[in-house]
C-alpha cells in the first residue's frame, strides 16, 4: 500500500504564490488567517491525515461496514480516528464563530480537505456531507433550527447527510414519493424511503441529521412541488439536547464497487418528525446550497485521486526495474533500468502530475470565490464570483473527477500486474474514484447544466465573463517571450470554444437534442481550456521565482516542464472533443430503440 504524503509544498505554492491567499484573506477580513497560521494548519492537517487517516484506508476497504438490525458498525479504527478528528477541531475550522466554529476561510478548509480525501476517501465521506448540511441550515434555516442543530454539527459530535434519491428516481427528483404531512405543532410527519445515502447510518457520532426532500400533499407535481426538511435520527429539543429515537431507520447498506469503508444506506422514514427548511415548495432552491457545496467537494476528490495515484505510481516507477532504456542504460550497474526512464511510463506520470497540480489550482481558485461570496461587502465582486462559480462548478465536478479516474487507471497500468492485486492499493483507488463521477450529478448531468442551463441559458454571458478574464491575461502576457506561445494557443482555444458555443446554439434551435449530444464533449473541451489557463498562470509564477533567484530551482523548473507537457500532450485532446461537437448528434439518434440488438 503506497504511503500517503500530503503535498504541502504544492498546496502552499497554489495558495500563497499563485492565488496570493495572504492578501485575499486580509482584504476579506480574515485577520486570523495569517501566513503563519495557514502554514501551521496545513502542516498539522498533513500530519493528522498521514498518521491517523491514511493507515486505516485499506482496512476500511477490506472490512467494509457491518449492518445488523438497522445499526451500522464502521471498520476498525474509524470510530477512534473520527474522535481524534473532532478533538482536533477539524470540523469547526471554517464554520461561523457564533455557532462554535473558528471562522477561518472556506478555501483553507478546502485545501486540507483534499488531504483527507486522498488519504482515505471513505473516511472523508463521514464529515464531508456535514458541511453541506450546515451551509443549508445557515442559509435557509430559521433562527430556532440553527440554534437546535448547528452547534453540535459544527462541533462534529453530530454529522449530516442529504437524502434525495429514491429507488424509482435518480436525477429526476420531480418523481419523488416521500410525503410530508403537517402536524398540529408545526412540524411535519415524513414517510418514504431514500437510497444511496452516504454516511446515512454509522457509529461515529451521537446523532445524524438528514436534510430531506419530500412533497407536501396538495403541492404541484414535479420539481415545483418539492419542499425541504431537516429530519434527525434522534429528535432534538429546542435547547439542542437529544430526545427520543425518531422514526428514522437504516433498512440496509449497499455492497459497492468502492468506498467500502463508507456506509451507503437505505434510509426509511416512518412517521418521522421533520422541520421545514425555507418555504413550502421551494425545497429544490434551498437544496442547491447543499448540492453546490457538495459538488465542489467532489471536484476536490478528483484532484485527490489524481494526486494519490501519482504518489503511488512515482514511488513504484523509481523503484521497479524492468528492461533497458531505448537510448542506453540508465542504471548500468543493475540488471535493468527503473521503469521511470521509459517514455510511456513518463506519459502516464506526467498526466497524473499535470492533472493533480492543475486541478489543485482550479479548486483553490473556486474556493477563494466561495470566500468572496461568503464575506465580501462588494456587490460587484460578489456578482462576478457567483457568475464564475456557476460556470466552473460543473466543469470542476465533472472534468476533474473524470480525469481523476483516468489518473487512477494510469496508476494500475504503471504497476502492471501488481496494480491489479489488492495489497498495492492501486486497484482500490481506481474503484474508489469511480463514484466521484456519479454522485452529486453524473458527468452527463453536469454537462447539461453547463451547456444548457448555464451557457445557452445565459445567452453566453457566463462564458463571456470568464473568457474575458482569460483573454485579458493572455493580452497582458503575450509579449513575455517565455509565455507568448502559451498565450497564443490558449487564446485560440478560447475563441474556438466561443464559436462552438454559437454553432451548437444555432443547431439547438432546430433540434434540442443537439444540446445533449454535444454537452459532454463541450464540458471536456471547456475543462481542458480552463486547466490550460491555470497552467500558464503557474508557469508565469515559476518564471518570476526563477528570475528572482531561489533555492528551489528544481521545484519551479518542474512547474515549467509540466506546463509544457500539458500544452503539448493534454490540451490537444480538446480538438477531438471539438470534432465530435461539430459532427453533431444525428448519428446518435437515428437508430430506433428497438434496433439496438445484439
C-alpha positions in Angstrom: 0.0 0.0 0.0 1.6 3.3 -1.0 2.5 5.7 1.8 0.4 8.9 1.6 2.3 12.2 1.9 0.3 15.4 1.8 1.6 17.7 -1.0 2.3 20.6 1.4 4.8 22.4 -0.9 2.4 22.4 -3.8 -0.5 23.5 -1.6 1.5 26.4 -0.4 2.5 27.2 -4.0 -1.1 27.4 -5.1 -2.4 29.3 -2.1 0.4 31.7 -1.4 2.2 32.2 -4.7 -0.4 31.7 -7.4 -3.5 32.9 -5.6 -1.9 35.2 -3.0 -4.1 34.0 -0.1 -2.5 36.3 2.4 -3.7 39.5 0.6 -7.0 37.7 -0.2 -7.7 36.8 3.5 -6.7 40.2 4.9 -8.8 42.1 2.4 -11.8 40.0 3.2 -11.3 40.5 7.0 -10.0 37.0 7.9 -7.5 38.6 10.3 -6.6 35.3 12.0 -5.7 33.7 8.7 -2.1 34.9 8.7 0.6 33.1 6.7 2.0 31.7 9.9 -1.5 30.4 10.9 -2.1 28.9 7.4 1.2 27.2 7.4 0.6 25.7 10.9 -2.8 24.4 10.0 -1.6 22.9 6.7 1.3 21.2 8.5 -0.9 19.8 11.3 -3.6 18.6 8.8 -0.9 16.8 6.8 0.4 15.1 9.9 -3.1 14.0 11.0 -4.1 12.6 7.6 -0.7 10.9 7.1 -0.5 9.3 10.6 -4.2 8.7 11.5 -6.4 8.6 8.5 -4.3 7.0 5.8 -3.4 3.9 7.8 -7.0 2.8 8.1 -7.8 3.3 4.4 -7.1 -0.3 3.3 -8.7 -1.7 6.5 -11.9 0.2 5.6 -11.8 -1.3 2.1 -11.3 -4.9 3.2 -13.6 -4.9 6.2 -16.3 -2.6 5.0 -19.2 -1.7 7.2 -21.5 -4.1 9.0 -25.3 -3.7 9.2 -27.2 -5.5 11.9 -30.8 -4.8 12.8 -30.7 -1.3 11.5 -27.4 -0.4 13.1 -24.1 0.2 11.2 -20.7 -0.5 12.6 -17.7 1.0 10.8 -14.4 -0.7 10.1 -11.7 -1.0 12.8 -10.1 2.3 13.6 -12.7 4.6 12.0 -14.5 5.5 15.3 -11.3 6.3 17.1 -10.0 8.3 14.1 -13.2 10.3 14.0 -12.9 11.0 17.7 -9.4 12.4 17.1 -10.8 14.4 14.2 -13.4 16.0 16.4 -10.9 16.6 19.3 -8.5 18.2 16.9 -11.2 20.8 16.0 -11.1 20.0 12.3 -14.9 20.1 11.8 -15.0 23.6 13.2 -12.3 25.2 11.0 -14.4 27.2 8.6 -17.7 27.4 10.5 -19.1 30.6 11.9 -17.8 31.6 15.3 -21.3 32.3 16.6 -22.1 28.5 16.3 -18.8 27.4 17.8 -16.6 27.5 14.7 -13.2 29.0 14.2 -14.4 31.4 11.4 -11.5 30.6 9.1 -11.8 30.8 5.3 -13.5 28.2 3.3 -10.6 28.0 0.9 -8.2 26.9 3.7 -10.7 24.1 4.7 -10.9 23.1 1.1 -7.1 22.8 0.8 -6.8 20.4 3.7 -10.0 18.6 2.7 -8.0 17.3 -0.3 -5.6 15.6 2.1 -8.4 13.7 3.8 -9.9 12.5 0.5 -6.5 11.4 -0.8 -5.6 9.7 2.4 -8.9 7.9 2.8 -11.9 8.6 0.6 -14.3 6.5 2.6 -13.4 8.3 5.9 -13.7 11.7 4.3 -17.4 10.9 3.4 -18.5 10.9 7.1 -17.7 14.5 7.9 -17.8 15.7 4.3 -21.5 15.9 3.9 -21.9 17.7 7.2 -20.6 20.9 5.5 -23.4 21.0 3.0 -25.9 20.3 5.8 -24.6 23.2 7.8 -24.4 25.5 4.8 -28.1 24.8 4.0 -29.2 25.4 7.6 -27.1 28.6 7.8 -28.6 30.0 4.5 -32.2 28.8 4.8 -32.9 27.6 8.3 -34.9 29.6 10.9 -33.1 31.0 13.9 -34.6 28.3 16.1 -33.4 25.5 13.8 -30.0 27.0 13.7 -29.9 27.0 17.5 -31.1 23.4 17.7 -28.8 21.9 15.2 -25.8 23.9 14.2 -23.7 23.9 17.4 -23.4 20.1 17.5 -23.0 19.8 13.8 -20.2 22.4 13.9 -18.6 20.6 16.8 -18.7 17.4 14.9 -20.4 15.3 17.6 -23.4 15.2 15.1 -23.0 14.6 11.4 -25.2 15.5 8.5 -26.4 13.9 5.2 -28.6 14.8 2.3 -31.5 12.5 1.2 -32.5 12.9 -2.4 -32.6 9.7 -4.3 -35.4 7.2 -4.3 -35.4 3.7 -5.8 -37.6 4.6 -8.8 -35.9 8.0 -9.5 -32.4 9.2 -9.5 -31.6 12.5 -11.1 -35.3 13.2 -11.9 -36.2 14.4 -8.4 -39.7 15.5 -9.5 -40.7 11.8 -9.4 -40.1 11.5 -5.6 -42.8 9.8 -3.5 -41.6 10.7 0.1 -44.5 12.5 1.7 -44.5 15.2 4.4 -47.8 16.0 6.3 -48.2 18.9 8.6 -48.6 18.2 12.4 -50.6 20.4 14.7 -47.4 21.7 16.4 -46.0 23.0 13.1 -43.6 20.1 12.5 -44.1 17.6 9.7 -44.6 13.8 9.6 -42.4 12.2 6.9 -43.0 8.8 5.3 -40.9 7.3 2.5 -37.6 5.7 1.7 -34.3 7.1 0.3 -31.4 5.2 -1.2 -27.7 5.8 -1.8 -27.4 7.9 1.4 -23.8 8.4 2.1 -23.0 8.1 5.9 -26.7 7.7 6.5 -26.1 5.4 9.5 -22.9 4.8 11.4 -21.4 4.6 14.9 -19.1 7.7 14.7 -21.4 10.5 16.0 -24.2 10.9 18.6 -26.8 12.0 16.1 -27.2 12.0 12.3 -29.1 15.0 10.8 -30.8 14.3 7.5 -31.7 17.0 5.0 -34.6 15.5 3.1 -36.7 16.5 0.1 -40.3 15.5 0.2 -43.7 16.5 -1.2 -46.5 18.0 0.9 -49.9 16.7 -0.1 -51.6 19.2 -2.5 -48.3 20.5 -3.8 -47.7 20.7 -7.5 -46.3 17.7 -9.4 -42.7 17.7 -10.5 -39.9 19.8 -9.0 -42.2 22.8 -8.4 -43.8 20.8 -5.5 -40.7 19.8 -3.6 -40.1 21.0 0.0 -37.0 20.6 2.2 -36.9 19.3 5.7 -34.4 18.6 8.5 -35.1 15.1 10.0 -32.7 13.9 12.8 -32.1 10.3 13.7 -32.8 11.3 17.3 -35.3 14.0 17.9 -33.9 17.3 19.2 -35.3 19.6 21.8 -35.4 23.3 21.3 -32.4 23.8 23.5 -30.4 21.4 21.3 -30.4 18.4 23.6 -31.3 14.9 22.4 -34.7 13.4 22.9 -36.1 10.0 21.7 -35.3 8.0 18.6 -37.1 9.5 15.7 -38.9 7.4 13.0 -35.6 7.1 11.0 -34.1 3.7 10.4 -31.5 2.2 8.1 -33.1 -0.6 6.0 -29.8 -1.9 4.6 -26.4 -0.8 3.3 -25.2 -1.1 -0.3 -22.5 -3.6 -1.3 -20.5 -1.4 -3.6 -17.7 -1.3 -6.2 -15.6 1.0 -4.0 -15.5 3.3 -0.9 -16.4 0.2 1.1 -15.4 1.9 4.4 -18.2 4.4 3.9 -21.8 3.3 4.7 -24.1 3.9 1.8 -27.6 3.4 3.2 -31.2 2.8 2.5 -32.9 5.2 5.0 -36.6 4.7 5.8 -38.8 7.4 7.3 -41.8 6.1 9.2 -43.8 8.9 10.7 -40.5 10.7 11.3 -40.7 14.2 12.7 -39.2 16.8 10.4 -38.8 20.6 10.4 -39.4 22.6 7.3 -36.4 24.5 5.9 -37.3 27.6 3.9 -40.6 28.0 2.2 -43.1 25.4 1.2 -42.4 24.1 -2.4 -39.1 25.9 -2.5 -37.1 22.9 -1.4 -35.1 22.4 -4.5 -33.9 26.0 -4.5 -32.7 25.6 -0.9 -31.2 22.2 -1.8 -28.9 23.7 -4.4 -27.0 25.3 -1.5 -26.2 21.8 -0.3 -25.6 20.4 -3.8 -23.2 23.2 -4.9 -21.2 22.8 -1.7 -21.1 19.0 -2.3 -20.1 19.4 -6.0 -17.1 21.5 -5.1 -16.1 18.9 -2.5 -16.4 16.1 -5.1 -14.3 18.1 -7.6 -11.7 18.2 -4.9 -11.9 14.4 -4.7 -10.9 14.2 -8.4 -7.7 16.1 -7.5 -7.2 13.8 -4.5 -7.5 10.7 -6.6 -5.1 12.1 -9.2 -2.5 13.0 -6.6 -2.8 9.7 -4.7 -2.3 7.8 -7.9 0.7 10.0 -8.9 2.3 9.5 -5.5 2.0 5.7 -5.6 3.0 5.5 -9.2 6.0 7.7 -8.9 7.5 5.7 -6.0 6.9 2.5 -7.8 8.3 3.8 -11.1 11.5 4.9 -9.5 12.0 1.5 -7.7 10.7 -1.1 -10.3 13.5 -2.4 -12.6 12.4 -3.6 -16.0 14.1 -3.5 -19.4 16.7 -1.1 -20.6 16.1 2.4 -21.8 16.0 2.7 -25.6 18.5 5.5 -25.5 21.0 3.5 -23.5 21.3 2.1 -19.9 20.4 4.5 -17.2 21.2 2.0 -14.4 24.3 0.3 -15.8 25.2 -1.4 -12.5 21.8 -3.0 -12.2 20.1 -5.8 -14.1 17.6 -3.4 -15.7 16.6 0.3 -15.6 13.8 1.7 -13.4 10.6 2.0 -15.4 10.5 5.7 -15.0 13.0 6.0 -17.8 10.5 4.6 -20.4 8.5 7.3 -22.4 5.1 5.6 -21.9 5.5 5.5 -18.2 6.6 9.1 -18.3 3.5 9.9 -20.3 1.3 8.5 -17.6 3.2 10.0 -14.7 3.1 13.5 -16.3 -0.6 13.1 -17.0 -1.1 12.4 -13.3 1.1 15.3 -12.2 -0.3 17.8 -14.7 -3.9 16.9 -13.8 -3.4 16.9 -10.0 -1.4 20.1 -9.9 -3.6 21.9 -12.4 -6.8 20.7 -10.7 -5.4 21.9 -7.3 -5.0 25.4 -8.8 -8.6 25.4 -10.2 -10.0 24.2 -6.9 -8.0 26.8 -5.0 -9.4 29.5 -7.3 -13.0 28.2 -6.9 -12.6 28.1 -3.1 -11.5 31.7 -3.0 -14.6 32.6 -5.0 -16.6 31.0 -2.2 -14.7 33.1 0.4 -15.8 36.2 -1.6 -19.4 35.1 -1.8 -19.4 34.4 2.0 -17.9 37.6 3.4 -17.3 40.3 0.8 -19.2 43.5 1.1 -18.6 44.5 -2.6 -21.8 43.6 -4.6 -19.9 43.8 -7.9 -17.2 41.5 -6.6 -19.8 39.0 -5.3 -21.7 39.0 -8.6 -18.6 38.2 -10.6 -17.6 35.5 -8.1 -21.1 33.9 -8.3 -21.0 34.0 -12.1 -17.6 32.2 -12.3 -18.7 29.7 -9.7 -21.9 29.0 -11.7 -19.8 28.4 -14.8 -16.9 26.5 -13.3 -18.6 24.3 -10.7 -20.0 21.8 -13.2 -16.6 21.8 -15.0 -14.7 21.2 -11.8 -17.0 18.5 -10.6 -17.3 16.5 -13.9 -14.0 17.2 -15.6 -11.7 16.7 -12.6 -13.5 13.5 -11.5 -13.3 12.0 -15.0 -9.6 12.8 -15.1 -9.1 11.7 -11.5 -10.5 8.3 -12.6 -8.2 8.3 -15.6 -5.2 9.0 -13.4 -6.2 6.2 -11.0 -6.3 3.9 -14.1 -2.8 5.0 -15.0 -1.7 4.0 -11.6 -2.9 0.5 -12.1 -1.2 0.5 -15.5 2.1 1.7 -14.2 2.1 -1.0 -11.5 1.3 -3.6 -14.2 0.1 -6.9 -12.8 0.8 -5.6 -9.3 -1.6 -2.8 -9.8 -4.4 -5.3 -10.3 -3.9 -7.0 -6.9 -5.2 -5.7 -3.6 -2.1 -5.3 -1.4 -0.6 -2.5 -3.6 -3.7 -0.3 -3.2 -4.0 1.0 -6.8 -7.0 -1.1 -7.7 -8.8 0.2 -4.6 -8.0 3.7 -5.6 -9.5 3.1 -9.1 -12.6 1.5 -7.6 -13.0 4.4 -5.1 -12.5 7.0 -7.7 -15.4 5.9 -9.9 -18.1 7.1 -7.6 -17.0 10.7 -7.8 -18.1 10.7 -11.5 -21.6 9.6 -10.4 -22.8 11.2 -7.2 -23.9 14.9 -6.9 -24.9 14.6 -10.6 -23.3 12.4 -13.2 -20.9 13.8 -15.8 -23.8 13.9 -18.3 -26.0 15.9 -15.8 -23.2 18.4 -15.1 -22.6 18.8 -18.9 -26.3 19.5 -19.5 -26.2 22.0 -16.6 -23.1 23.7 -18.1 -24.1 23.9 -21.7 -27.9 24.0 -21.5 -28.7 25.9 -18.3 -25.5 28.0 -17.7 -24.2 28.8 -21.2 -27.1 28.8 -23.5 -29.5 29.8 -20.7 -27.5 32.9 -20.1 -27.1 33.6 -23.9 -23.4 33.1 -23.4 -22.9 35.8 -20.8 -21.5 33.4 -18.2 -18.9 32.2 -20.6 -18.1 35.6 -21.8 -17.1 36.8 -18.4 -14.6 34.0 -17.8 -13.4 34.1 -21.4 -12.7 37.9 -20.9 -10.6 37.0 -17.8 -8.6 34.6 -19.9 -8.3 37.0 -22.8 -7.1 39.8 -20.5 -4.4 37.6 -19.0 -3.2 36.5 -22.4 -3.1 40.0 -23.8 -1.1 41.3 -20.8 1.4 38.5 -21.0 1.7 37.9 -24.8 4.9 40.0 -25.0 6.6 37.7 -22.4 8.8 35.6 -24.7 8.5 32.6 -22.3 4.7 32.8 -22.3 3.9 34.0 -25.9 3.3 30.6 -27.4 1.1 29.5 -24.5 -0.9 32.7 -24.6 -1.5 32.5 -28.4 -2.5 28.8 -28.1 -4.8 29.4 -25.1 -6.4 32.4 -26.9 -7.1 30.3 -30.0 -8.8 27.6 -27.9 -10.9 30.1 -26.0 -12.0 31.7 -29.3 -12.9 28.3 -30.7 -14.9 27.5 -27.6 -17.0 30.6 -28.2 -17.5 29.7 -31.8 -18.6 26.1 -30.9 -21.0 27.5 -28.4 -22.6 29.7 -31.0 -22.8 26.8 -33.5 -24.4 24.5 -31.0 -26.9 27.2 -30.1 -27.9 27.6 -33.7 -28.3 23.8 -34.2 -30.3 23.5 -30.9 -32.9 26.0 -32.2 -33.7 23.4 -34.9 -33.2 20.3 -32.8 -33.0 20.5 -29.0 -31.3 17.0 -28.9 -28.1 18.8 -30.2 -27.5 20.2 -26.7 -27.5 16.7 -25.1 -25.4 15.3 -28.0 -22.7 17.9 -27.6 -22.8 18.5 -23.9 -20.2 16.1 -22.5 -17.7 16.9 -25.3 -18.4 20.6 -24.7 -17.7 20.2 -21.0 -14.5 18.3 -21.5 -13.3 20.9 -24.1 -14.0 23.7 -21.6 -12.2 21.7 -18.9 -9.0 21.3 -20.9 -9.1 25.1 -21.7 -9.7 26.0 -18.1 -6.8 23.9 -16.8 -4.6 25.4 -19.6 -5.3 28.8 -18.2 -4.2 27.8 -14.7 -1.1 26.1 -16.1 0.1 29.2 -17.9 -0.6 31.3 -14.8 1.5 28.8 -12.8 4.2 29.0 -15.4 4.3 32.7 -15.1 4.8 32.5 -11.3 7.5 29.9 -11.7 9.4 32.0 -14.2 9.2 35.0 -11.9 10.6 33.0 -9.0 13.5 31.6 -11.0 14.3 35.1 -12.3 14.4 36.5 -8.7 16.7 33.7 -7.6 15.6 30.8 -5.5 16.9 27.8 -3.5 14.0 25.7 -5.0 15.2 25.7 -8.7 14.1 22.1 -9.2 10.6 22.8 -7.9 10.0 25.8 -10.3 11.7 24.1 -13.2 9.4 21.2 -12.8 6.4 23.5 -13.0 7.6 24.9 -16.3 8.3 21.5 -17.7 4.9 20.2 -16.6 3.2 23.2 -18.1 4.9 22.4 -21.5 3.8 18.8 -21.2 0.2 19.9 -20.5 0.2 22.2 -23.6 1.9 19.6 -25.8 0.2 16.4 -24.8 -3.0 17.1 -22.8 -4.6 20.3 -24.2 -4.7 18.9 -27.8 -7.3 16.3 -26.6 -9.8 19.2 -26.8 -9.5 19.0 -30.6 -11.1 15.6 -30.6 -13.9 16.8 -28.4 -14.4 19.7 -30.8 -14.6 17.3 -33.8 -17.4 15.4 -32.0 -19.3 18.6 -31.3 -19.0 19.7 -34.9 -20.3 16.3 -36.2 -23.5 16.8 -34.2 -25.9 14.3 -32.8 -27.6 12.8 -35.9 -25.6 9.6 -35.8 -26.6 9.1 -32.1 -30.3 9.5 -32.6 -31.1 7.8 -36.0 -31.1 4.2 -34.7 -34.5 3.4 -33.3 -34.5 2.0 -29.7 -35.9 -1.4 -30.9 -33.0 -1.6 -33.4 -30.4 -1.8 -30.6 -29.8 -5.5 -31.0 -27.0 -8.0 -30.3 
